[in-house]
Amino acid sequence: MQKALTGVIIFLLSFMSVTAFADFRDLTEDQKFELYNESCEKEQFASCYQVGHWYLKNKRQNPKEIRKLQEELSPLADELHGIQADNKLRNESERVTLPLEKIQRYKELQSILSEEQQAAISQKAAMEALKKACDGGEKVACKELSGKINYEGASFLYWTALILIGLAVFLISKTIFQDEDTFQAQEKLEDSRAQNDDIAKHGFILRYSRPFFKRYFSPIVSGMKNKKRFKEKYRRKLAAAGLTNILTPEDFFAFKLFLIIGFPILFMVIRTFIEETWSLQLIPVLACIGFFYPDFWISGKITNRQGQIIRSMPFGVDMLALSVEAGLDFVAAMAKVIEKAKSNPLTEEFEIVIREIKIGASRAEALRNMAWRIDLIQISSFCATLIAADSVGASIGPILKSLAVEIRQKKSAEVEKAGATAATKILFPMLFLIVPSVLMIVFAPIVLEMIGGK
């Protein structure tokens, strides 16, 4: 597991390095020189070494100096060409000449910008930059000045990069294939088609992320020493969200870790594909969002599922009461509710209760487990009432009937409460959206008429 974790870390570092290198590679030679030169002026002597090599490679002087010379040469050339064109239309006695000092300056600038002169200037500037790097402690620059080395540093960096990339590929490949037999056996034990249909219901992020974090991150998380802490933290949340058959606590934590990488990678792919220039400073923000996104996602799932259970309770409890009064026992009554009602989270919980009872759990234990999974006060009260009635041997038919009446009354009271608060909630949209529109419709003609009258 340590090797696997090392492989993931190296992969992350390689990805960040490649991203930074890709942005640097997009710069022009002049932009690279300006970055090197600014760093050299701040006494970063490794950059002075790069400045020297830039001069040797491009064989021209500082781009800023060249631009200044060209800006000075351009008006002189235009003035000279204009005089020459005018002289062709004039008599010999009327012809004019450019002032001598301007002609001399024009020839001097042309000479400086010639290839031979530029090569000589760049050679001198390169030696000065390499000497500055050598004086600053760059031994490679000293060796190059003495003629003992020729791009040895660049060659060393090249081969070092290749070795590190090869090592990263080896470790990642070993991580991928070392547990392949175990993973394939586990996949065969699962009903892949049915599970994929269930996963698709929970959003495309989980659907397309699960094969990756399940295969490559979950084994690492399972080997962590403090896994007991997050297992206790996420077990009940997954049960309340109805995701127990899809994700284990280890898988959920692996999901969080995977999205730390997944969101930045998706950002880079989209950025490259649509050729945008979004700032790379967003990558750490996206990594943080990726880590916390599963927590918000599962909280939304829990709230939605609990709301569906609350809405299904009146019909479910009514059916239970009718079935028990008709002579069915509690388990058969639950089976009848599952048969007659539409599929919803409450019927799924009833199915789990029936399975637990069939494999040997007591009715009270199965109901406690259902209350623990759903984590709702209404369900906890419902289960506690049934457990208490079962413990004293009372008939649960009348109890279920009274519970159904109580649940319907509570639901009606909640609907009335929501209706009463609707007037208050609509007040703010009304003040900020509807009232300004009405005022504009009423007073706009009056204002226009007053303006027109003036």
C-alpha positions in Angstrom: 0.0 0.0 0.0 2.9 2.3 0.6 4.1 1.8 -2.9 0.6 2.4 -4.2 0.4 5.7 -2.3 3.9 6.7 -3.5 2.8 6.0 -7.0 -0.3 8.3 -6.6 1.8 11.1 -5.1 4.4 10.9 -7.9 1.6 10.9 -10.5 0.1 14.1 -8.9 3.5 15.8 -8.9 4.1 14.7 -12.5 0.7 16.1 -13.5 1.3 19.4 -11.8 4.8 19.7 -13.3 3.5 18.9 -16.8 0.8 21.5 -16.4 3.3 24.2 -15.4 5.6 23.2 -18.2 2.8 23.3 -20.7 2.0 26.9 -19.7 5.7 27.9 -19.8 6.1 26.2 -23.2 3.4 28.4 -24.7 5.5 31.5 -24.1 7.6 33.0 -26.9 11.3 33.1 -26.8 11.3 36.9 -26.0 8.8 36.3 -23.1 11.0 33.5 -21.7 14.0 35.8 -21.9 12.2 38.6 -20.0 11.3 36.1 -17.2 14.9 34.9 -17.0 16.3 38.4 -17.1 14.0 39.7 -14.3 15.0 36.7 -12.1 18.7 37.3 -13.0 18.4 41.0 -12.0 17.1 39.7 -8.6 20.3 37.7 -8.2 18.7 34.3 -9.0 21.9 33.1 -10.7 20.4 30.0 -12.2 18.3 32.4 -14.4 21.5 34.2 -15.4 22.8 30.9 -16.7 19.5 30.6 -18.8 20.0 34.2 -20.0 23.5 33.4 -21.3 22.2 30.4 -23.2 19.4 32.5 -24.7 22.0 34.9 -26.1 24.0 32.0 -27.5 21.0 30.4 -29.0 19.2 33.4 -30.6 22.4 35.4 -31.5 20.8 38.8 -30.9 20.7 41.3 -28.1 18.1 42.1 -25.5 14.6 42.2 -27.2 13.8 45.5 -25.4 17.0 47.1 -26.8 16.2 45.8 -30.3 12.7 47.3 -30.1 14.1 50.7 -29.1 16.6 50.6 -32.0 13.9 49.7 -34.5 11.6 52.4 -33.1 14.4 54.9 -33.7 15.3 53.5 -37.1 11.8 53.4 -38.5 11.1 57.2 -38.7 14.6 57.8 -40.1 14.0 55.2 -42.8 10.5 56.6 -43.6 12.0 60.2 -43.8 14.9 59.0 -46.1 12.6 57.1 -48.4 10.1 60.0 -48.6 12.9 62.5 -49.6 14.2 60.0 -52.2 10.7 59.7 -53.7 10.2 63.5 -53.7 13.6 64.0 -55.4 12.6 61.8 -58.3 9.8 64.3 -59.1 12.0 67.4 -58.7 14.6 69.1 -60.8 18.2 68.5 -59.9 18.5 72.0 -58.5 15.5 71.6 -56.3 16.5 68.3 -54.7 17.0 68.1 -51.0 19.1 65.8 -48.8 18.7 64.3 -45.3 20.8 66.1 -42.7 24.2 64.5 -42.3 23.8 63.5 -38.7 20.6 61.7 -39.5 22.3 59.8 -42.3 25.1 58.8 -40.0 22.7 57.7 -37.3 20.7 55.7 -39.9 23.8 53.8 -41.1 24.9 53.3 -37.5 21.5 51.7 -36.6 21.6 49.5 -39.6 25.0 48.3 -38.7 24.0 47.5 -35.1 21.0 45.6 -36.3 23.0 43.6 -38.9 23.4 39.8 -38.2 27.2 40.1 -37.7 26.9 42.9 -35.2 24.0 41.3 -33.4 26.0 38.0 -33.1 29.0 39.9 -31.6 26.8 41.8 -29.1 24.9 38.6 -28.1 28.2 36.7 -27.6 29.5 39.5 -25.3 26.2 39.6 -23.4 26.2 35.8 -23.0 29.7 35.8 -21.5 28.7 38.5 -19.1 25.6 36.6 -18.0 27.5 33.3 -17.6 30.2 35.1 -15.6 27.5 36.6 -13.3 26.1 33.1 -12.9 29.5 31.7 -12.2 30.3 34.4 -9.6 26.9 33.6 -8.0 27.9 30.0 -7.4 26.6 28.2 -10.5 29.4 25.7 -11.1 27.9 24.6 -14.4 28.3 28.2 -15.7 32.0 28.2 -14.5 32.7 25.0 -16.4 31.1 26.3 -19.5 33.1 29.5 -19.4 36.3 27.4 -19.1 35.2 25.1 -22.0 34.9 21.9 -19.9 31.1 21.4 -20.4 28.6 22.0 -23.2 25.0 21.7 -22.1 25.8 19.0 -19.6 23.3 20.4 -17.2 20.5 20.3 -19.7 21.3 16.7 -20.6 21.4 15.7 -17.0 17.9 17.3 -16.4 16.6 15.6 -19.5 17.7 12.1 -18.4 16.6 12.7 -14.8 13.1 13.7 -16.0 12.9 10.5 -18.2 13.9 8.3 -15.2 11.4 9.9 -12.9 8.6 9.6 -15.5 9.5 5.9 -16.0 9.5 5.3 -12.3 6.1 6.9 -11.9 4.7 4.8 -14.8 6.2 1.6 -13.2 4.7 2.2 -9.7 1.3 3.2 -11.1 1.2 0.1 -13.4 2.2 -2.1 -10.5 -0.6 -0.6 -8.4 -3.1 -1.2 -11.2 -2.3 -4.8 -11.9 -1.1 -6.2 -8.5 -4.7 -6.9 -7.2 -6.3 -7.5 -10.6 -7.4 -11.1 -9.8 -9.0 -10.1 -6.5 -10.8 -7.2 -8.2 -12.2 -9.3 -11.0 -13.4 -12.0 -8.6 -15.2 -9.2 -6.6 -16.8 -7.8 -9.7 -18.1 -11.2 -10.7 -19.9 -11.5 -7.3 -21.8 -8.4 -8.0 -24.8 -8.0 -10.3 -23.2 -5.5 -12.6 -26.1 -4.7 -14.8 -28.6 -4.1 -11.9 -26.0 -2.1 -9.9 -25.1 0.1 -12.9 -28.8 1.0 -13.3 -28.9 1.9 -9.6 -25.7 4.0 -9.9 -27.0 5.9 -12.9 -29.9 7.2 -10.7 -27.5 9.0 -8.4 -25.9 11.3 -10.9 -23.2 11.2 -13.6 -20.4 12.2 -11.3 -20.7 9.0 -9.2 -21.5 7.0 -12.3 -18.3 7.9 -14.2 -16.1 8.2 -11.1 -16.9 5.0 -9.4 -14.9 2.6 -11.7 -11.7 4.7 -10.9 -11.9 5.3 -7.2 -13.4 1.8 -6.6 -10.4 0.2 -8.4 -7.5 2.4 -7.5 -8.3 4.4 -4.4 -10.5 2.1 -2.3 -7.7 -0.5 -1.8 -5.4 2.3 -0.5 -8.2 3.6 1.9 -8.9 0.1 3.1 -5.2 -0.2 4.2 -5.3 3.0 6.2 -4.8 2.7 10.0 -7.4 5.3 11.0 -10.2 3.9 8.7 -12.3 3.0 11.8 -12.9 6.7 12.4 -14.4 7.5 9.0 -16.2 4.2 8.8 -18.2 5.2 11.9 -18.7 8.7 10.4 -20.1 7.6 7.0 -21.9 4.3 7.7 -25.1 5.9 9.0 -25.1 8.6 6.3 -24.8 6.0 3.6 -27.7 4.0 5.2 -29.9 7.1 5.5 -29.2 8.0 1.8 -30.0 4.4 0.7 -26.5 3.9 -0.8 -25.4 0.9 1.3 -25.5 -1.5 -1.6 -23.6 0.9 -3.8 -20.9 2.4 -1.6 -19.1 1.3 1.6 -17.6 3.9 4.0 -14.2 3.1 2.4 -15.6 3.7 -1.1 -17.1 7.0 0.0 -13.9 8.3 1.4 -12.0 7.1 -1.7 -14.7 9.1 -3.7 -13.7 12.2 -1.8 -10.0 11.6 -2.4 -10.5 10.9 -6.1 -12.4 14.1 -6.7 -9.4 16.1 -5.3 -7.7 15.0 -8.5 -10.8 14.5 -10.7 -12.1 18.0 -10.7 -8.8 19.7 -11.6 -8.2 17.1 -14.4 -11.7 17.8 -15.7 -11.0 21.5 -15.5 -7.8 21.2 -17.5 -9.5 19.0 -20.1 -12.3 21.5 -20.6 -9.9 24.4 -20.6 -7.8 22.8 -23.3 -10.8 21.6 -25.4 -12.5 25.0 -25.6 -9.2 26.8 -25.8 -9.9 29.1 -22.8 -7.3 31.0 -20.7 -8.8 30.3 -17.3 -6.4 30.9 -14.5 -4.6 27.9 -13.1 -5.0 29.4 -9.6 -8.5 27.8 -9.7 -7.0 24.3 -9.4 -6.5 24.4 -5.6 -10.1 25.8 -5.2 -11.4 23.0 -7.4 -9.5 20.4 -5.4 -11.1 21.7 -2.2 -14.5 21.6 -3.8 -13.9 18.1 -5.0 -13.1 16.9 -1.5 -16.2 18.4 0.1 -18.6 17.8 -2.8 -19.6 14.3 -1.7 -20.6 15.6 1.7 -23.0 18.1 0.2 -24.2 15.5 -2.3 -25.0 12.8 0.3 -26.7 15.4 2.5 -29.0 16.3 -0.3 -29.7 12.6 -0.9 -30.6 12.1 2.7 -33.0 15.0 2.8 -34.7 13.9 -0.4 -35.1 10.3 0.7 -36.4 11.3 4.1 -39.0 13.6 2.4 -40.1 10.7 0.2 -40.5 8.4 3.3 -42.6 11.1 5.1 -44.9 11.4 2.1 -45.2 7.6 1.8 -46.0 6.9 5.5 -49.7 7.7 5.6 -50.5 5.2 2.8 -48.0 2.6 4.1 -49.3 2.7 7.7 -52.9 2.6 6.5 -52.2 -0.5 4.4 -50.4 -2.1 7.3 -53.4 -1.5 9.6 -55.9 -2.9 7.1 -53.7 -6.0 6.4 -53.3 -6.7 10.1 -57.0 -6.2 10.8 -57.7 -8.6 7.9 -55.9 -11.4 9.7 -52.3 -11.1 8.3 -49.3 -11.2 10.6 -46.9 -8.3 10.7 -44.4 -9.7 8.1 -47.2 -10.7 5.7 -48.7 -7.2 6.1 -45.4 -5.6 5.2 -45.2 -7.9 2.1 -48.7 -6.8 1.1 -47.7 -3.1 1.4 -44.7 -3.8 -0.8 -46.9 -5.5 -3.3 -49.6 -2.8 -3.5 -47.7 0.4 -3.1 -45.5 2.0 -5.7 -41.8 1.5 -5.2 -40.4 4.1 -2.8 -37.8 4.3 0.0 -40.3 3.2 2.6 -41.1 0.0 0.7 -37.4 -0.6 0.3 -36.9 -0.3 4.1 -39.8 -2.8 4.6 -38.1 -5.2 2.3 -34.9 -4.9 4.4 -36.9 -5.5 7.6 -38.5 -8.7 6.1 -35.1 -10.0 5.0 -33.6 -9.4 8.4 -36.5 -11.2 10.1 -36.2 -14.2 7.7 -32.5 -14.6 8.5 -33.2 -14.8 12.2 -33.4 -11.2 13.6 -36.2 -10.5 16.0 -39.0 -8.1 15.0 -37.8 -5.5 17.6 -34.2 -5.7 16.3 -35.3 -5.3 12.7 -37.4 -2.3 13.5 -34.6 -0.7 15.5 -32.3 -1.2 12.6 -34.9 0.5 10.3 -35.2 3.5 12.7 -31.3 3.8 12.8 -31.0 3.7 9.0 -33.8 6.3 8.2 -32.9 8.6 11.1 -36.2 10.4 11.3 -38.2 11.2 14.5 -41.5 10.1 12.9 -40.0 6.7 12.0 -38.3 6.3 15.3 -41.6 7.0 17.1 -43.4 4.5 14.8 -40.9 1.8 15.4 -40.8 2.4 19.2 -44.6 2.1 19.4 -44.6 -1.2 17.6 -41.7 -2.5 19.7 -43.5 -1.6 22.9 -46.7 -3.2 21.7 -44.9 -6.3 20.7 -43.0 -6.6 24.0 -46.3 -6.6 26.0 -48.1 -8.8 23.6 -50.8 -6.3 22.6 -52.6 -6.4 19.3 -50.9 -4.1 16.8 -54.0 -3.7 14.6 -55.6 -0.9 16.6 -52.2 0.6 17.3 -51.4 0.8 13.6 -54.9 2.3 13.0 -54.4 5.0 15.6 -50.9 5.7 14.2 -52.3 6.1 10.7 -54.8 8.7 12.0 -52.1 10.5 14.0 -49.7 10.6 11.0 -52.5 12.0 8.7 -53.3 14.6 11.2 -49.7 15.6 11.6 -49.4 15.8 7.8 -52.4 18.0 7.5 -51.1 20.2 10.2 -47.7 20.5 8.4 -49.5 21.4 5.1 -51.5 24.1 6.9 -48.4 25.4 8.5 -46.6 25.6 5.2 -49.6 27.4 3.7 -49.6 29.9 6.5 -46.0 30.7 6.1 -46.3 31.0 2.3 -47.7 34.5 2.6 -44.7 35.6 4.6 -42.2 33.9 2.2 -43.8 35.5 -0.9 -43.6 39.0 0.7 -39.9 39.5 -0.2 -40.2 38.5 -3.9 -43.3 40.7 -4.0 -41.5 43.7 -2.6 -38.4 43.5 -4.8 -39.9 42.2 -8.0 -43.6 42.7 -8.4 -44.0 46.1 -6.7 -41.3 47.9 -8.7 -42.9 46.6 -11.9 -46.3 47.9 -10.9 -44.9 51.2 -10.0 -43.1 51.5 -13.3 -46.3 50.7 -15.2 -48.3 53.2 -13.2 -45.9 56.2 -13.0 -43.9 55.8 -16.3 -46.7 57.4 -18.5 -47.1 60.3 -16.0 -43.3 60.9 -16.0 -43.1 60.8 -19.8 -46.1 63.2 -20.1 -44.4 65.6 -17.7 -41.1 65.5 -19.6 -43.0 65.9 -22.9 -44.9 68.9 -21.6 -41.7 70.7 -20.6 
